[in-house]
Amino acid sequence: MRQGGGGVVQVTIVAPSDRPGGVLGTIHRDGWLIERSADCFLASRPEAIAMVERLGLERELIGVEPDARRALIWHAGRAVPVPAGFRLMAPGRTIGILTSPLLSLGGRLRVLRERFVPARGESESDESLEHFAVRRLGREAFDRLVQPLAAGIWTADPQRLSMAAACPEFFAMERDAGSLTAGERARLTQQPASAAASGARYGQFATLASGMEQLPRVWAQELARCGVRFVKGTVRSLCRDEQGAWQLEGAGLDDEASRANAVVVATPASVASGILRATDSTLANDLSSIDYAGSCVVSLGFPRDRVAHRLDAAGMVVPRIASRRILAVSFSSSKFRGRAPDGGVLLRVFLGGALDPEVMELSDAAMVECAVSEVEQLLGTRGEPRITHVERWSHAMPQYHVGHVERVAWIEAAVSRHAGLGLAGAAYTGVGIPQVIASGQGAALKAVRAVTP
């Protein structure tokens, strides 16, 4: 980004691919709609909904089908609904806990006793998700409820996952309300006031009818219409020249893309570390300390009459204590309309994560075989799928280890010492699409301020 004549700001985006969107991608094949990565976004946050509306894609917005607005957990050889009123780790309804077959009587009573568990001291700044959940809800509730639900979101090691970074809302509940139970009930009493929020009509999650790739594709078209240049290339390093401008070195860069007054580095932290090492080695080291995990998504399409399960949910998560290979399976065609042709159902099977990195070494055929075997045992599928697709995401998910909030604060302080430099992406303050949009918007705003009077 640099200041042009007449106060006009020239923006150049350097990306290694002609296809915008990074990991977001949609495959259309013979009536099947397969998402390569995220298939939806959180509707209760404003950023993604606002971008959809700004781009004129409101008619594309769809929510989770009403009959599928629940999640299942594999337990004792069958799929069991998450207790009514239980949100990740916050018990909002006593009756939901008391009647859930997921927990023993002792486990239920331990969860109900959560409201009497003392809050920890203010001096303790962070805690792992596992330690926090076991301390407040008990080991059984963690193993059977919290761990599988959390794994379906972060694919992380719960012994290392930071509460302050990954679950700040629940972390604050203990501090502000004294317990998760009290905090969740207070939130539920305030729900009517928030029902008018723009995302409320879509349920908790929303997507685009023609697939998530539509969002970055139309966004790129709008940017091009506004004069943004797109250059296919890669940046290897970034440093200041004698005039104080940023010099970009890499491949595929023309003269205009090689010099800028302000730069936003929107790459994984590990890549940003290499780009910025010549500029600030301490900053580069902090960026390289953010770990990443890989995962694999195997999409399977079956005839409806070859699947015994009713598929009356958004999907099912699988606890680690079940000793199965998969993390979760999403019932895509139940969750969102238009994901399978008539008479078909689409399932997305998730494997890998921080606790099972070896799965990434399997061949595509072995991954499909594993996924087919698992859904046969868990959902009663029969025969070979009509369609299969394997999507590998190696080192794609940033891991918010304990201390991540402090680490990001150090990174932001270091970045602030370099005028015209910004960082954006999932590595810092949230892995969801709305959080990443907010990250990019914040970094872009700082960049604009750096190049305009």
C-alpha positions as CSV (number, residue, x, y, z in Angstrom):
1,M,0.0,0.0,0.0
2,R,1.4,3.4,-0.9
3,Q,0.3,7.0,-1.2
4,G,-0.2,8.0,-4.8
5,G,-0.8,11.4,-6.5
6,G,-3.8,13.5,-5.4
7,G,-4.1,11.7,-2.1
8,V,-5.1,8.4,-3.7
9,V,-3.9,5.3,-1.9
10,Q,-2.8,2.5,-4.2
11,V,-3.4,-1.0,-2.7
12,T,-1.6,-4.1,-4.1
13,I,-2.4,-7.6,-2.9
14,V,0.4,-10.2,-3.4
15,A,-0.9,-13.8,-3.2
16,P,0.6,-17.1,-4.4
17,S,-2.6,-18.2,-6.1
18,D,-5.0,-16.7,-8.6
19,R,-7.9,-18.0,-6.5
20,P,-8.7,-15.7,-3.6
21,G,-9.8,-16.9,-0.2
22,G,-6.9,-18.9,1.1
23,V,-8.2,-22.1,2.7
24,L,-11.8,-21.2,1.9
25,G,-12.9,-23.1,-1.2
26,T,-16.0,-24.9,-2.6
27,I,-16.2,-27.8,-5.0
28,H,-19.3,-28.3,-7.1
29,R,-19.6,-31.8,-8.6
30,D,-22.6,-33.6,-10.1
31,G,-25.0,-32.0,-7.6
32,W,-22.7,-32.3,-4.6
33,L,-21.4,-29.1,-2.8
34,I,-18.2,-29.9,-0.9
35,E,-16.5,-27.3,1.2
36,R,-12.7,-27.6,1.3
37,S,-12.4,-26.2,4.9
38,A,-14.9,-24.1,6.9
39,D,-18.5,-24.6,5.8
40,C,-20.0,-21.8,7.8
41,F,-19.3,-18.9,10.2
42,L,-20.6,-17.7,13.6
43,A,-23.7,-15.5,12.9
44,S,-23.8,-13.9,16.3
45,R,-20.6,-11.9,15.5
46,P,-21.2,-9.0,13.1
47,E,-18.1,-9.0,10.9
48,A,-19.0,-11.8,8.4
49,I,-22.7,-10.9,8.2
50,A,-21.7,-7.3,7.6
51,M,-19.3,-8.3,4.8
52,V,-22.0,-10.4,3.1
53,E,-24.4,-7.5,3.2
54,R,-21.8,-5.0,2.0
55,L,-21.1,-7.3,-1.0
56,G,-24.8,-7.7,-1.8
57,L,-24.9,-11.4,-1.0
58,E,-27.8,-11.2,1.5
59,R,-30.0,-13.5,-0.6
60,E,-27.2,-16.1,-0.4
61,L,-27.3,-16.3,3.4
62,I,-28.8,-19.5,4.9
63,G,-28.8,-20.8,8.4
64,V,-28.6,-24.3,9.8
65,E,-31.8,-26.2,9.1
66,P,-34.1,-26.0,12.2
67,D,-34.3,-29.8,12.6
68,A,-30.5,-30.0,12.6
69,R,-29.8,-27.3,15.3
70,R,-28.2,-29.7,17.8
71,A,-25.1,-31.7,18.2
72,L,-24.5,-35.4,19.1
73,I,-21.8,-37.1,21.0
74,W,-20.7,-40.7,20.6
75,H,-21.1,-42.5,23.9
76,A,-21.4,-46.2,24.9
77,G,-22.0,-47.3,21.3
78,R,-24.6,-44.7,20.2
79,A,-25.1,-41.1,19.3
80,V,-26.4,-39.1,22.3
81,P,-27.6,-35.4,22.1
82,V,-25.6,-32.8,24.0
83,P,-27.5,-32.0,27.2
84,A,-30.2,-29.3,26.7
85,G,-28.8,-25.9,27.7
86,F,-25.2,-27.1,27.8
87,R,-22.9,-24.8,25.7
88,L,-19.4,-26.1,25.3
89,M,-18.7,-26.0,29.0
90,A,-21.4,-23.9,30.5
91,P,-24.4,-25.7,32.0
92,G,-27.4,-23.4,31.5
93,R,-30.3,-25.8,32.4
94,T,-30.4,-28.2,35.4
95,I,-32.9,-30.6,33.8
96,G,-30.6,-31.0,30.8
97,I,-27.8,-32.3,33.0
98,L,-30.0,-34.4,35.2
99,T,-31.6,-36.3,32.3
100,S,-28.5,-36.8,30.1
101,P,-27.3,-40.4,29.6
102,L,-23.8,-39.0,28.8
103,L,-23.0,-38.7,32.5
104,S,-23.2,-41.1,35.4
105,L,-25.2,-40.0,38.5
106,G,-22.0,-38.9,40.1
107,G,-20.9,-37.0,37.0
108,R,-24.3,-35.2,36.8
109,L,-24.1,-34.2,40.5
110,R,-20.5,-33.0,40.0
111,V,-21.6,-30.7,37.2
112,L,-24.5,-29.3,39.2
113,R,-22.0,-28.6,42.0
114,E,-20.1,-26.3,39.7
115,R,-21.8,-23.2,41.0
116,F,-20.2,-23.8,44.4
117,V,-16.7,-24.3,43.1
118,P,-14.6,-21.3,44.2
119,A,-13.3,-19.0,41.6
120,R,-9.5,-18.9,41.2
121,G,-7.4,-15.9,42.2
122,E,-7.2,-12.8,40.1
123,S,-3.4,-13.2,39.9
124,E,-3.6,-16.3,37.8
125,S,-3.7,-15.0,34.2
126,D,-4.2,-18.1,32.2
127,E,-5.1,-21.8,32.4
128,S,-5.4,-24.7,30.0
129,L,-8.9,-25.7,28.8
130,E,-8.5,-29.2,30.4
131,H,-7.4,-27.9,33.8
132,F,-10.2,-25.3,33.8
133,A,-13.0,-27.7,32.8
134,V,-11.9,-30.5,35.2
135,R,-11.6,-28.0,38.0
136,R,-15.0,-26.6,37.5
137,L,-17.0,-29.5,36.0
138,G,-15.1,-32.6,37.0
139,R,-13.1,-35.2,35.0
140,E,-16.1,-37.1,33.7
141,A,-17.8,-34.1,32.2
142,F,-14.5,-33.0,30.6
143,D,-13.9,-36.4,29.0
144,R,-17.4,-37.0,27.8
145,L,-18.6,-33.5,27.0
146,V,-16.1,-30.7,26.9
147,Q,-13.2,-32.5,25.2
148,P,-15.0,-33.8,22.2
149,L,-16.9,-30.5,21.7
150,A,-13.7,-28.5,22.0
151,A,-11.8,-30.9,19.6
152,G,-14.5,-30.2,17.0
153,I,-13.6,-26.5,17.1
154,W,-9.8,-26.3,17.7
155,T,-8.3,-29.7,16.9
156,A,-5.9,-28.8,19.8
157,D,-4.4,-30.5,22.8
158,P,-6.7,-29.5,25.6
159,Q,-3.8,-29.7,28.1
160,R,-2.1,-26.9,26.3
161,L,-5.0,-24.9,24.8
162,S,-5.3,-21.5,26.5
163,M,-8.6,-20.5,28.1
164,A,-7.8,-16.8,28.0
165,A,-7.1,-17.0,24.2
166,A,-9.6,-19.7,23.0
167,C,-12.5,-19.3,25.4
168,P,-12.3,-15.8,26.9
169,E,-16.1,-15.6,27.3
170,F,-16.1,-18.7,29.6
171,F,-12.9,-17.6,31.3
172,A,-14.7,-14.3,32.2
173,M,-17.8,-16.0,33.4
174,E,-16.0,-17.4,36.4
175,R,-14.4,-14.1,37.2
176,D,-17.6,-12.0,36.7
177,A,-20.4,-14.3,37.7
178,G,-18.6,-16.6,40.1
179,S,-19.4,-19.7,38.1
180,L,-20.2,-21.0,34.6
181,T,-23.7,-21.9,35.7
182,A,-24.5,-18.4,36.9
183,G,-22.9,-16.8,33.9
184,E,-24.7,-18.9,31.4
185,R,-28.1,-18.3,33.1
186,A,-27.5,-14.6,33.1
187,R,-26.7,-14.8,29.4
188,L,-29.8,-16.7,28.7
189,T,-32.0,-14.2,30.5
190,Q,-30.5,-11.5,28.2
191,Q,-31.2,-13.4,25.0
192,P,-34.5,-11.7,24.2
193,A,-32.7,-8.4,24.0
194,S,-30.2,-9.7,21.5
195,A,-32.8,-11.6,19.4
196,A,-33.0,-8.6,17.0
197,A,-29.3,-8.9,16.1
198,S,-28.7,-9.3,12.4
199,G,-27.4,-12.8,12.7
200,A,-30.1,-14.1,15.0
201,R,-32.5,-15.3,12.3
202,Y,-29.8,-17.7,11.0
203,G,-29.4,-19.5,14.3
204,Q,-25.9,-19.8,15.7
205,F,-24.2,-20.4,12.3
206,A,-24.7,-19.2,8.7
207,T,-23.3,-19.9,5.3
208,L,-23.8,-19.1,1.7
209,A,-26.2,-21.1,-0.5
210,S,-23.6,-21.5,-3.3
211,G,-20.7,-22.2,-0.9
212,M,-18.2,-20.3,1.2
213,E,-15.9,-19.6,-1.7
214,Q,-18.4,-17.1,-3.0
215,L,-17.5,-14.7,-0.2
216,P,-13.8,-14.2,-1.0
217,R,-14.5,-14.4,-4.7
218,V,-17.0,-11.6,-4.8
219,W,-14.9,-9.6,-2.3
220,A,-11.9,-9.9,-4.7
221,Q,-14.1,-8.7,-7.6
222,E,-15.2,-5.7,-5.5
223,L,-11.7,-4.8,-4.6
224,A,-10.6,-5.0,-8.2
225,R,-13.5,-2.7,-9.1
226,C,-12.2,-0.2,-6.6
227,G,-8.7,-0.2,-8.1
228,V,-6.9,-2.8,-6.0
229,R,-4.1,-4.5,-7.9
230,F,-3.7,-8.3,-7.6
231,V,-0.2,-9.7,-8.2
232,K,0.5,-13.4,-8.3
233,G,3.7,-13.9,-6.4
234,T,5.3,-14.7,-3.1
235,V,7.2,-12.4,-0.6
236,R,10.2,-13.9,1.1
237,S,11.5,-10.9,3.0
238,L,10.6,-7.3,4.1
239,C,12.9,-4.5,5.1
240,R,13.2,-0.7,5.1
241,D,15.1,1.2,2.5
242,E,17.1,4.4,3.0
243,Q,14.0,6.5,2.4
244,G,12.0,4.6,5.0
245,A,9.8,2.8,2.6
246,W,9.2,-1.0,2.8
247,Q,11.1,-3.1,0.3
248,L,9.6,-6.5,-0.6
249,E,11.7,-9.3,-2.0
250,G,10.3,-12.4,-3.5
251,A,9.1,-14.0,-6.7
252,G,6.7,-12.6,-9.3
253,L,6.8,-9.0,-7.9
254,D,6.9,-6.1,-10.3
255,D,8.4,-2.7,-9.4
256,E,5.1,-1.4,-8.0
257,A,4.6,-4.4,-5.8
258,S,8.2,-4.3,-4.5
259,R,7.9,-1.0,-2.7
260,A,5.3,0.3,-0.3
261,N,4.7,2.8,2.4
262,A,2.6,0.4,4.5
263,V,2.4,-3.4,4.5
264,V,0.0,-5.9,6.0
265,V,1.4,-9.4,6.4
266,A,-1.6,-11.7,6.2
267,T,0.1,-15.2,6.3
268,P,0.4,-17.9,8.8
269,A,2.6,-16.8,11.7
270,S,5.4,-19.2,10.7
271,V,5.5,-17.6,7.2
272,A,5.3,-14.1,8.7
273,S,8.3,-15.0,10.9
274,G,10.5,-15.7,7.8
275,I,9.3,-12.6,6.0
276,L,10.0,-10.3,9.0
277,R,13.3,-11.8,10.2
278,A,15.5,-9.2,8.5
279,T,13.3,-6.5,10.0
280,D,13.0,-7.6,13.6
281,S,14.5,-10.9,14.7
282,T,12.8,-10.8,18.1
283,L,9.4,-10.3,16.5
284,A,10.2,-13.2,14.1
285,N,11.1,-15.4,17.0
286,D,7.8,-14.7,18.8
287,L,5.9,-15.4,15.6
288,S,7.7,-18.7,15.0
289,S,6.8,-19.8,18.6
290,I,3.1,-20.1,17.5
291,D,2.6,-23.8,16.8
292,Y,0.3,-25.2,14.1
293,A,-1.5,-28.5,13.8
294,G,-2.8,-30.3,10.7
295,S,-6.0,-32.0,9.9
296,C,-7.8,-33.8,7.1
297,V,-11.4,-33.5,5.9
298,V,-12.8,-36.6,4.0
299,S,-16.1,-35.8,2.3
300,L,-18.3,-38.8,1.6
301,G,-21.6,-38.9,-0.4
302,F,-24.0,-41.8,0.1
303,P,-27.5,-42.7,-1.2
304,R,-29.9,-41.8,1.6
305,D,-31.2,-45.4,1.9
306,R,-27.6,-46.6,2.6
307,V,-27.4,-44.6,5.9
308,A,-29.2,-46.1,8.9
309,H,-28.9,-43.0,11.1
310,R,-31.6,-40.4,10.9
311,L,-28.9,-37.6,10.6
312,D,-31.2,-35.3,12.6
313,A,-28.4,-33.0,13.8
314,A,-25.6,-30.8,12.5
315,G,-23.2,-33.6,13.3
316,M,-21.5,-35.7,15.9
317,V,-18.3,-35.4,17.8
318,V,-16.3,-38.3,19.1
319,P,-14.5,-38.2,22.6
320,R,-10.9,-39.2,22.7
321,I,-11.7,-41.8,25.4
322,A,-13.7,-43.6,22.7
323,S,-10.4,-44.6,21.1
324,R,-11.7,-44.0,17.6
325,R,-9.7,-42.4,14.8
326,I,-12.0,-39.6,13.8
327,L,-12.6,-36.3,15.7
328,A,-16.1,-35.6,14.3
329,V,-18.5,-36.1,11.4
330,S,-20.6,-33.3,10.1
331,F,-24.0,-34.1,8.5
332,S,-23.5,-31.5,5.8
333,S,-26.7,-32.2,3.8
334,S,-28.8,-32.1,7.0
335,K,-27.1,-29.0,8.2
336,F,-27.5,-26.9,5.1
337,R,-29.8,-27.3,2.1
338,G,-28.3,-27.8,-1.3
339,R,-25.3,-29.9,-0.3
340,A,-26.3,-33.2,-2.0
341,P,-28.4,-34.2,-5.0
342,D,-31.9,-35.6,-4.4
343,G,-31.7,-39.0,-2.7
344,G,-28.2,-38.3,-1.4
345,V,-26.5,-37.3,1.9
346,L,-23.1,-35.7,2.3
347,L,-20.9,-36.4,5.4
348,R,-17.7,-34.6,6.2
349,V,-15.3,-36.7,8.4
350,F,-12.6,-35.0,10.4
351,L,-9.3,-36.7,11.2
352,G,-5.9,-35.6,12.7
353,G,-5.4,-32.6,14.9
354,A,-2.7,-31.9,17.5
355,L,-3.2,-35.3,19.2
356,D,-3.1,-37.5,16.1
357,P,-0.5,-35.9,13.7
358,E,0.3,-39.4,12.3
359,V,-2.9,-39.4,10.3
360,M,-1.4,-36.8,7.9
361,E,1.0,-39.5,6.7
362,L,-1.8,-41.7,5.4
363,S,-2.4,-41.9,1.7
364,D,-5.7,-40.5,0.3
365,A,-7.0,-44.1,-0.2
366,A,-6.2,-45.0,3.4
367,M,-7.9,-41.9,4.7
368,V,-11.0,-42.7,2.7
369,E,-11.0,-46.3,3.9
370,C,-10.6,-45.1,7.5
371,A,-13.5,-42.6,7.1
372,V,-15.8,-45.1,5.4
373,S,-15.1,-47.7,8.1
374,E,-15.8,-45.2,10.9
375,V,-19.1,-43.9,9.6
376,E,-20.2,-47.5,8.9
377,Q,-19.8,-48.3,12.6
378,L,-21.0,-44.9,13.9
379,L,-23.9,-44.1,11.5
380,G,-24.7,-47.5,9.9
381,T,-23.7,-46.6,6.3
382,R,-23.6,-49.5,3.9
383,G,-21.6,-50.0,0.7
384,E,-19.2,-47.7,-1.1
385,P,-19.9,-43.9,-1.2
386,R,-21.0,-42.3,-4.5
387,I,-18.4,-39.6,-4.2
388,T,-15.3,-39.0,-2.1
389,H,-13.0,-36.1,-1.6
390,V,-9.9,-35.7,0.6
391,E,-8.7,-32.3,1.7
392,R,-5.4,-32.1,3.6
393,W,-4.6,-29.1,5.7
394,S,-1.0,-29.6,7.0
395,H,0.1,-27.1,9.6
396,A,-3.0,-25.0,9.0
397,M,-4.6,-24.6,12.4
398,P,-2.8,-22.2,14.8
399,Q,-2.5,-23.6,18.3
400,Y,-3.4,-21.1,21.1
401,H,-1.2,-22.6,23.9
402,V,-1.4,-21.3,27.4
403,G,0.2,-17.8,27.5
404,H,-1.0,-17.0,23.9
405,V,-2.6,-13.7,25.0
406,E,0.7,-12.5,26.4
407,R,2.6,-13.7,23.4
408,V,0.2,-11.8,21.1
409,A,0.6,-8.7,23.2
410,W,4.4,-8.9,22.8
411,I,3.9,-9.3,19.0
412,E,1.6,-6.4,18.8
413,A,4.0,-4.2,20.8
414,A,6.8,-5.2,18.5
415,V,4.7,-4.4,15.4
416,S,3.7,-1.0,16.7
417,R,7.4,0.0,16.7
418,H,7.5,-0.4,12.9
419,A,5.5,2.4,11.2
420,G,3.3,1.1,8.4
421,L,3.5,-2.6,9.4
422,G,0.5,-4.7,10.3
423,L,-0.3,-8.4,10.9
424,A,-3.5,-10.2,10.2
425,G,-4.9,-13.7,10.2
426,A,-6.0,-16.6,12.4
427,A,-2.8,-16.8,14.4
428,Y,-3.5,-14.0,16.8
429,T,-7.0,-13.3,18.2
430,G,-9.4,-15.8,16.8
431,V,-9.6,-18.7,14.3
432,G,-13.2,-18.1,13.1
433,I,-14.1,-16.3,9.9
434,P,-15.6,-13.3,11.7
435,Q,-12.5,-12.9,13.9
436,V,-10.1,-13.2,10.9
437,I,-12.2,-10.5,9.0
438,A,-11.9,-8.3,12.1
439,S,-8.1,-8.9,12.2
440,G,-7.7,-7.9,8.5
441,Q,-9.9,-4.8,8.9
442,G,-8.0,-3.6,11.9
443,A,-4.7,-4.1,10.2
444,A,-5.9,-2.4,7.0
445,L,-7.2,0.6,8.9
446,K,-3.8,1.0,10.6
447,A,-2.1,0.8,7.2
448,V,-4.3,3.4,5.7
449,R,-3.6,5.8,8.6
450,A,0.1,5.2,8.0
451,V,0.0,6.4,4.4
452,T,-2.5,9.2,4.6
453,P,-2.0,12.6,6.2
